[in-house]
Each structure stands twice: as structure tokens, then as C-alpha cells.
Amino acid sequence: MLADLAFAGEGVGHRMVWDDNGMVMGENTGDSLPHGCSAISTDVEIVVDVGRQWARPGRVFGYNRNEWRVPACSRVSVVLHNHDQIRHMWMLHGLPHYLYYRGMFHLEAEGGRTMRGTFIAPSGNQTFLVHCDMAQHTEKGLKAQFIVGAGGQDMPNIDLPRPSMRSFLQRRLSPTSSENYADKTSNDLPYFPPACLNESSK
């Protein structure tokens, strides 16, 4: 089922697609580029595992990563694997409203299912909120941040690696690195045990 409802000032509308596995809203494979992007800079795939087994200390649910980094103007494909038997979401806020309805890219997977969606990262250095749209799931651990380029200010109340580890990651994932940036997303790095999280290192 496809719904493509246009709203004034909100780009091309929801661009929602549903099937038995879940839903994607705001998919953009490159038909329209954000302002400041003359072309797609690179392709990045982010594999997101979500479920109780990735919950940080004191949480109920968790993503396998609480931070992802991509270059500006990259085409980002998100693969959401839901390991629980209830539905979970990966929703990103703050994208350009002229391309994405209410500035959102939304991926939802039913229990035990996988969904994939694609969007184009904006130009510039920005940090965006990622969370599950079910408020209780957000409060119980499903919140993260998505960094474009050098990023901006960290989102509050996100379980992130302690500063020394983040400094290492930022050097490794620098867009100016001579290494292949598309192959160096934080999704490639090992899971951070509780001792690496801000809450546990205070």
C-alpha cells in the first residue's frame, strides 16, 4: 500500500510504504537532493539491530549503536532488524521540510522483521535525534544521534561512549581521512560495553 499525500510547505508528502514487515516514511533514493548538495557524495549502509539484548544498564530496550556518522550529502540506506516480538522504530528528526514531511525519515519494523529505507543526508555539519516513536520505548532506551559531517552539539540524554573513546572515533571517522569514509561508519565498530558509557563512567 502506498500513500503519497502532499501538504503545503512539507515537500512531496509522507511517501509512506507499508507491507507485512513494517513501514518506511520519507524514502528518498536520490530523486531530490538537499540544498547545498550538487551530487550524492557517497553511499553508506547502516545496519541497526534493535531489541532487549542491546539495552544499556538501567534501560529496557536498545539499539546496537547510539551514534552513527556519515558524510554530508551521502545516500544512507538503513537496515532495521527487530529482534523483539513487538514493533520498534528508527525515526530521524530535523531533515529539510521541503524534502521530508515534517522533517522526518521513519523506519518501522514489526516484531521479528526487517525493514530497509533510504534517505539523503543534508549538506553541512549537523547532529540529529534518532528515537523510537513510541514514547515509552524512547524513555526506556531507544534514543540515539545521527551525525552528518563534523556534526553539531550532542543530543541530551543519549548513552554515548566516554569522551576519550569518542575522540578516537572522531579521528577514525574523520571525513578528511585518507581512508574510505563510507567504510568507516560507527556501525563497523565493536559494541561499547557498559564501562564505556557516560552513565557508567561518571
Secondary structure by P-SEA (a helix, b strand, c coil): cccccccccccccccccccccccccccccccccccccccccbbbbbbbbbccccccccccccccccbbbbccccbbbbbbbbcccbbbbbcccccccccccccbbbbbbcccbbbbbbbbbbcccbbbbbbbccaaaaaacccbbbbcccccccccccccccaaaaaaaaaaaccccccccccccccccccccccccccccc
